[in-house]
Amino acid sequence: MSINLKQLSQDYQSLLKSSEFYDILIQVGKKSKKSNKVSFNAKAHSLILRTRSLYFREVLSKYGDKVPEKVIFDNPNITPKLFEILLRYIYDGTIDLTELEFKEIIYLLWGAQVLCLKELCDYIENIIVVEQTDLIKKHISLINREGLSDFTKLAALVRTVTDTAITNPTSVINLPTPQLNIQSTLIEQKHIVLIVKWINDISNSNPPNFYTFNLLQRASKHETGEILGGYNPIDWCKESKKNVYHSTSTSFIFSLNLQNLDNSIVSKVIDKEHAIKQHTYAGPTFGRNDLKICSELKENEKSRCRNGSYEKPIRNSKEFFCVDDYEVFQVF
């Protein structure tokens, strides 16, 4: 025995359109300073909101048995158009993505996540992954910026696209380039992409922009062609005292393999209390000399890599060495 619930869906759709028996207003966005009006007010039924959306259930539960006259849903990425689509899905369980631009679909996915609409999230994610791979390549910056790493399939595809960009940049169409005007004698575009990937993977956060990071420095080992470096998410500053340590859990050091980037080494901090050392007599220092760059560079063999505060060494030797070239980039 089977039953067609299409009529039920249509009835709920009609209830939303007519606003009959509504008991709550949803204000989408903030009031305009000029007109003192909001762009969109949705009339809704609190019982349906509570039943269909965990987000609204939690918001409305704060009022106990009472129903507030209005709740505010304010997110700059969720336009009234997209919120209407989400609200209609809450009521009748239907959705049509065919008339939406890819950017709108990404924001719709993000909005569905905020409203805890798991089935809708799964549906949109599958549509994106299966049907719109080329658009993912084009909009990879947007996807990373909006922090969609919770979506397993989408995140896996984004990682694949990023890895492809590292090994074969021309195969990824319209991949956004880092927002840098870099004049480097040490590193190339493919190295930047790899380092950005490490930053995003290790920080495990939602970066504001796919290619935005705070501070990056490099040193090339004298006469060997090695490129050593590290990422410091906090500011470098000149300390009045020697050996002042700063704590962070997202710094790392690395060694780039110029022949084969896949064999490059990245080492995450494990002793976060001693992640960064700042002092007056040396250049950037990570950990307890896991990577120490001597301020005198070529004059003395005082730079070294001795494993201690990071998970693994980035050089086979613990011996002191000179540094030929040294670059620091502050990127916004």
N, C-alpha and C positions, 0 to 999 in steps of 0.2 A: 504494500500500500504506500502511496506517495501523495504528497500534497504540495500545491503550488502556493508559496507565500508571497507572490508578487503583489497581490492586493494589499497584504499587510504592509509591505514596504511603501506602497503608494499612499496608504492611509496616513502613515507617519509623515510622509512627505507633504501631504495636504495639511496636516496639523501644523507643521513648521511654517508653511506659506501663509496660512490663515491667522496664525498666532492666537488662535482661540484657546482660552483658558491658560494663557502664559502667566507665569508668576515671577519672572526674573528677566532683567536686562543684562546683556553682555556688552560692555563698552570696549570696542576694539581700537586701541591706540589712545594717545593723549589728546586733550583738547587743543585746538589751534589757538595760538596766542592772539592772532588777529581777529578771528571770528568768535572765539570762545566756544566753538562747537567741535564735536568729535566727528570723525569721518564716517563712523558706522556704529549703530546700535542694533544689536540683534535681540529680538524677543524670543525667549526660550522657556522650556519647562524643566524645572529643577530636578524632577524625578528622573526624566530621561537622561539629563546630564550626569547625575549621580550613577545611574545604572550603566551607562555606556563608556564613561571616561573616568579613569582613576584620578586624573588630574582634577577634574571638577568635583569628584567625590571628596578629595582631600580639602580643596578650597572651601566647599560648602559645609563640610563637617565642623569647621571652626565656628559656625554660627549655631551649632546644636540643632534643635528642632525648628528653629526659625529660618525663613528664607530671606536673604537680603534683597533689597530692591534692585541692586546692581552689583555686578562684579566687573573688574577691569582686566582685560587681557591685552597687555601692552608689549608687543615685540616688533621692532622695526622691520624685521624680515617677513612678517606675516601680514600681508596686506588684507584689506577687507574682502577682496576677491578670493584670496586663498582661505581666509577664515570661513567664508560662506560655504566653500567646498567642504571643508572639514566638518562644519556644523551639519551640513546636509548628510554627510556620511554617518555622523553620530545618530541621526534620526532614521535614515532609511537603508544604510549599509551599502549604498551605491556610489560609484565615482567614475568620472570620465576624464582621462588625462590627455585625450587626443588634441584638445585645443590649447594646451598649455605649452609654453616654452620650456626648454630643459632647465633653465635657471629656476623657473617657478616650480617645477617638479622637485628640484632639490630642496627648496624652501618648504614645499608641502611635506616632503619626507621629514624634514626637521620639525615642522609643526605637529605632525602626527606623533613624533617621538615625545614632544613636550606634553601633548594631551594623552599620552599613554594608550595610543590606539595600535596595539601590537599587530593585529591582522592587517591593518592598512599599511603599516610600516613594512611588513613582509611582502605585501603585494607590490608596493611601489619599488622596493629594493630589487625584487625579481625583474620587474619591467626595465629598470635602469640597466641592470647587469646583463640581461639577455638581449635587449634590443638596442641599447644606446651606448655601446662601447666607444665609438668614435667621439661621441659628445663628452664622455668621461675624460678622454684625452684632452679635449679642448677646454674643459672646465675643471681640470684637476685642482687648480688653485682654489676655486670656490668650494669644492668638496672638502678639501683639507681645512680651509678656514672655518667652515661651519661645524667642524668636529663630528663627523659621521663615522668615527672609528668603531662605534658600537655595532654597526651593521656588518656582520662578518663577511658576507659575500662581496659587498661593495668595497670594504676595506682591503680585502684580498686582491681584488681587481686593481684598485688604486696602487697597491704595493707593486703589482706586476707592471703597471704602466710606468711607475717611477723607476723600477729596476731596469726596464727597457731603455728609459731615457739615459740612464747612466752608461750602459754598454753600447747603445746605438741611438743617439739623440735624434737623428733624422727620421727615425721610424715613428716618432710620436708627433703627430701633427699639432701645431699651435700650442705646444707645451709652454706655459708662461716662463719666461726667463727670469732669473733672480733680479730683483730691483737694485742692481749694483752697477756703478760705473767703475769697474775694477781695472786697475792698471797693475797687474801682477806679473812678475817675472818667474814666479814659482808654480802657480796653479792655473788650471784651465777650467772651462765651464763644467766639464764632466766631474771634476773634483769637487766643485761647489755643490753640484746636485747631490753627490754622495754624502758630503758633510751635512747638508741640510736634512737628508734622510736620517742620518744618525741622530741629529738633534731632535727631530720629531719622534723617533722611535724611543729614545732614552728618556725624554722629558715626559712622555706618556700624557700629554696634555693637548689642549686645543689651541694651537698657535694662531695668532691673529692673522697671519698671512703665511702661505706655504713656504715662502723664501725669506722670512724675516727672522733674524737672530741678533743677539746683542753684541757679542764680541768674539772675534776669531783671530788667532795668531798662528804664524808659521815660523819655522826655522829650518834651514836646510843644512844637513850635516856636511862638514868640511870634506871636500874631495870624494864623497861617496855617492852623491846624487840622492840621498835620502831626503824625504820631506816629513818632518815631524811637526806635530801641532797639538792644539788642545782647544776646547770650548769652555769658556767661562761665562755663565749666565748672570754673574754679578759684575759690578764695576771694578776696574783696576784702579787702585789709588796708591799714592806714595805714603807709606806709613812712617811715622816718626820713630817707631821702635822696630827692632829687628825681629824677624820670624813671627809675624802676626798672621795667624791662620783665620780663614773665613770658611763658614760652613755652607755647603750646598749639596744636594743629592742628584743634580742633573749635569754636572760637569763630566767631561771625558777627555782622554788624550788619544792620539792616533798616530799611525805611521802609514803613509800612502805608498803603495807599491806601483811604481810608474809603468812597469811592464804589464802588470795584470791587476786591475783595481779590485778584482774579487779576492785577491790575497792580501789586501790592506788589513791593518789591525786597528781595531777600536777597543779601548779599555775604559770601562765605566768606573766611577768612583765607588769605593766600598767603605771607606773611612771618611764619611761626609764632614766630620768635625775638622778634618785636616785636608779638605779638598783643595783649597787655594791658599798659597802662602804669598804674602806681600811684604816686601822689605825694600830698603834703600840701596842695597849694594848689588842687586841682581835684577835681571829681567823677569818675565813671567815664570812663575814656579807653580807646578801642580803637585799637591800632596807632599810627602816627605822626600822630595827630590825625584818623584816618579818622572817628571820632566822639568828640568831646571835649565833656564837659558841665562848664561852669564852676561852681564851688561857690557863687558869688554869685548865680547864676540871673538873676533879673530886674534886678538892680542894674546889671549891665554886659553889653554885647554881647561876650562872650568865648567863648561856645560856638561850635563850628564843625565842619564835615565837609569834610576835605581828603583825597582819596584817596591812599593810599600803601602800606599793608600789607594791604589787603583787595582782592579781585578787581575791584571796581567801585564807583563812588561811589553813595551812597544819596540824594544831593541834587544838583540841577543847579548850585547856587551854592556857591562856596567862601568866601563872605562870612561874617563873624561874625554871631551872632544871640543874642537873649535866649531864655530858656526860661520858659514859664508854669508848667507842672506837671511834676513829676518823681516817679516812683514806683519803688521797688525791692522785689522780691519774692524771698524765700528760700523755696524749696519743697522738701519732702522726699517 
